[in-house]
Amino acid sequence: MSRRARCLTTLLLGAALLAGCGRPDDAAASGDTLRVSVSADAGESLNPYVGTQSPIQELRSSLLFEGLTSLDPAGKTEWRLATGMTPNADRTQWTITLRPGVKFTDGTDFTSADAVSSIKYLRDPAHAAQGLSLIQMIDPAAIQAVDKLTVRIGLTEPFSPFKDIWASVLLPMTKTGSAPAKPVGTGPFAVKSFAPGRQSTVERFDGYWGKKPKLRAVELIEYQSQQAQANALLSGRVDIASNTTPTIAKSLVGRGGIQLLDSKGNFSLRIGLNTAAPPFSDVRVRQALRLLVDRQQIVSNVFSGYARIANDYETTAPPCAPPDIPQRAPDVAAAKRLLAEAGHSDLSFAITTDGLLPGMSELAQVFAQNAAQAGVKVTVNVVPTPELLAKWGQWPAFVDYNPVPYLPSVLGSLLPDRIGNGSHWNEPAFVRLAGKLFSSPEPDLCPLMNQMHEIEYTSGPNITPAFSDVLMPHRAAVRGLVPDVNGRPLSFLTEVTVG
């Protein structure tokens, strides 16, 4: 993943010098090829099952692979490779009906055998797949093909939102035996070329079962900084800059006809605190730090106004109303009292980030300024993505991101012993409520989620100051883009054209 080469100073001198930072040669603009700049990730692979995935890997996977279900741009779960899921009476067994007529990009049929092998691969702890955290309730001995288009899955406990979890990009279906070395998917695009950390090209799969993209190909061109992505857009090297800070994005609008796609939703950047060791094992310290956050300053300075204030719990799933919890505001005096009670009046620590996504480094820097008002010394530690992921779970404090709805967020990062739980948070009351949530009928979900939000608010591991928009500046010639509430608009390219 990204090595964070120090090209920024040179890049600021002008787009003409981009080649000096090791970028690919210019590609001629093509009306049927979409060129997208993305953040560099030198350690990436095509394997959609790896334990930790960067945003570029998740984006490419969304074009190459599909799950049994998916989320539409409004965040609603819809059928994909499955057309139905039927539970038994107590929801401990589910029968999945697969879509007929689906082909892999190598031309072979997608059948129940492939679904079974994919699910077994994901469920095997030896593979350390990131998606494992979402399906740990599956009994690995109870995954079977009933016929060519039917799969039956047994669970170790009742689980109601079974359809919803399969919408995760972390749970794709691949051809039996193809992963991890050369995974083959059923998506609308197939791999044409792949140079880790530099560039990859996917081309339209004309045998795709669904509505075929209008684009012939998508080029994902990797850059070492967000400013470099902006320069590439200004110079015409790319059609879309997928990762630029709000400040940069605003500065681009109108220059050369550049437009801005604004995806408003529930995307959050958050500061995670490792609750497995002092000082963050003390809830008083976590509460004190939350009282030091100037959320309005973060919305204004980090996100240039393209965000809304959050309250230290993950987003409430629609159609549930948010919990009746007071909005947390800065209170330096109260924070100092809590730190003194915890014996940490002279607290100092580092927040680690790779700065891979817009706002990550800026969030840590503004928080450091806020914390200084209480005498808390915070430094910002920017490391390459491979180092961040290799030591995941070891950082005392870190910047994390969450683009997913509440249910998979709980499964993936708020329950103990999950890969995404870099804070090692283990709150028994929260775990008990999660168990009820996953086994309850739909009418009971909202009250349970709001009780869980209250626990996140009082003793959770994360400082979540805002839900940010995902901004995507693009050339005016790019048409058909749609905003996505989960911050992944490039997953929806069916109607996109480049004029």
Secondary structure, 3 states (H helix, E strand, C coil): CCCCCCCHHHHCCCHHHHHHHCCCCCCCCECCEEEEEEECCCCCCCCCCCCCCCHHHHHHHHHHCECCEEECCCCCEEECCEEEEEECCCCCEEEEEECCCCECCCCCECCHHHHHHHHHHHHCHHHCCHHHHHCCCEEEEEEEEEECCEEEEEECCCCCCHHHHCCCCCCCECCCCCCCCCCCCCCCEEEEEEECCCEEEEEECCCCCCCCCCCCEEEEEEECCHHHHHHHHHHCCCCEECCCCHHHHHHHCCHHHCEEEEEEEEEEEEEEECCCCCCCCCHHHHHHHHCCCCHHHHHHHHCCCCEEECCCCCCCCCCCCCCCCCCCCCCHHHHHHHHHHCCCCCCEEEEEECCCCCCHHHHHHHHHHHHHCCCCEEEEEECCHHHHHHCCCCCCEEEEEECCCHHHHHHHHHCCCCCCCCCCCCCHHHHHHHHHHHHCCHHHHHHHHHHHHHHHHHHCCEEEEEEEEEEEEECCCEECCCCCCCCCHHHCCCCCEEC
